[in-house]
Amino acid sequence: VLTLDADSVILNDYILTLVDILQRNPQAGVAQTPYLSFPDSMSPVERIAGATTDIQYLAHQGSSHFRAAYWVGANALIRYTALKDICKVSEDGGKRCMVFIQDATVIEDTGSTIDLLRKGWTVHNHFTPLAYSATPADFGALTVQRQRWANGGLIIFPMLLRQYFSTRGRVGRIAELALRSNYLLSPLIGNLAILTLMLWSGANASSMIWTPLIMLPYFILYSLDLKRMGYRCRDIFGVSSLNLMLLPVNFSGIASSVRQLITGRKGSFARTPKVANRTFIPPYSFLFNAGLLFLMLGYCAHGVYIGSYAESFIPAVNVIIYGYGLTRFIGVGAGFDDLQLVMGQALSNSGTKLASGASNTREIAWALVPGARVRRHVLSPVLAVLLVAFIPSSLFGDVANGEMTNRVETPAAPVYGARGRLNFVAPSVPASRPSSGPGRDAALRIDSGVRQAKGPFSEPGGVVD
């Protein structure tokens, strides 16, 4: 059974190659090829966000070596026998329905991997580039995608532990458990560590002076991996900046997981839009990043004021990275425009409710205080930013306030590029960005007109990622 995202493209020998793998490996329930982003994007967000996903092409090789691969839903060939093994029958309106893929979380492919492991199946990654997937071309669309990706790992982690301790040979599978746990918990651990280091750089700057040297090997290796995948080593700066811009988005996804663990109610699945224009930027994301920029400025100014220039170094670097991210990826003007839009809608709704003559006294009082309508989407993120310097733990409950992350306007009709098609060339011809690395030996060239429309993969009502 072939599974394919609406914004993914496979080469003509994809199925033949993976069917052969399944036939030669009877225990493989899923055969897939880690997808790559379309090369030569004209959008800064799409290019750098694509670099972060292309790096996963290399990470999947390590996970596959230790039999720790996960099914990635963008593209895969699944053995029907394996699907029948994990099938469950449910009642819906008095009718029996066969459910093959669990939907306990919004990352159903990751959760279904645990079900396959329980039944003795494995996931095989084939490392010849055979699939390509579109990357969001603006920051608003990227927040929808990355918020969903960060939601679910905490819920699936206990399932992984139960599966691990219920099987034999646990000692020999410690590396597998570590890699699978990192895949599920990295949104929480990684982002929390970054935020803690930034806050610590101002509260206890003297102990952080050696942090850049400690992190230097990581950045060197990451830069080399970027070069291997066809990017430039200096793109590490853009990757670092974009990752900081996505901090509140990842915390929002983590908060959604915590809420589901507490309430038992799964959040709604938010589709990643691929539209010609830009997508709405959630106010919490813009305010969080702007707040941390000013916080780092305060740390830097304080160090200069007391004459401790060394202690101002790390905050100064963070100021540069945050300033670059806000102007390059988010856009200060776009952030304020969307913030103004939310506040204007809140005030308009309040006025409409008041004019309609609400009979309930509480409704009338609510309408008379328009600020209360804005509080959910605007004031809560502001308060969270102000509290990060004093009570960091309180930040994580406020990041995801509101539902604006899922309120994305998508076109009512398909959106296509100016010329609107993909041009495939022979596999021996490299992409227009030359590289000897595996990620850019792609038999694919994107027409420049497609880039103007932010990708030709659209359908009525938005595109499923």
Secondary structure, 3 states (H helix, E strand, C coil): CEEECCCEEECCCHHHHHHHHHHHCCCEEEEECCCEECCCCCCHHHHHHHHHHHHHHHHHHHHHHCCCCCCCCCEEEECHHHHHHCCEEEEECCEEEEECCCCCCCCHHHHHHHHHHHCCCEEEECCCCCEEECCCCCHHHHHHHHHHHCCCHHHHHHHHHHHHHCCCCCHHHHHHHHHHHHHHHHHHHHHHHHHHHHHHHHHCHHHHCCHHHHHHHHHHHHHHHHHHCCCCCCHHHHHHHHHHHCHHHHHHHHHHHHHHHHHCCCCCCCCCCCCCCCCCCCHHHHHHHHHHHHHHHHHHHHHHHCCCCHHHHHHHHHHHHHHHHHHHHHCHHHHHHHHHHHHHHHHHHHHHHHHCCCCCHHHHHHHHCHHHHHHHHHHHHHHHHHHCCCCHHHHHHCCCCCCHHHCCCCCCCCCCCCCCCEECCCCCCCCCCCCCCHHHCCCCEECHHHHHCCCCCCCCCCCCC
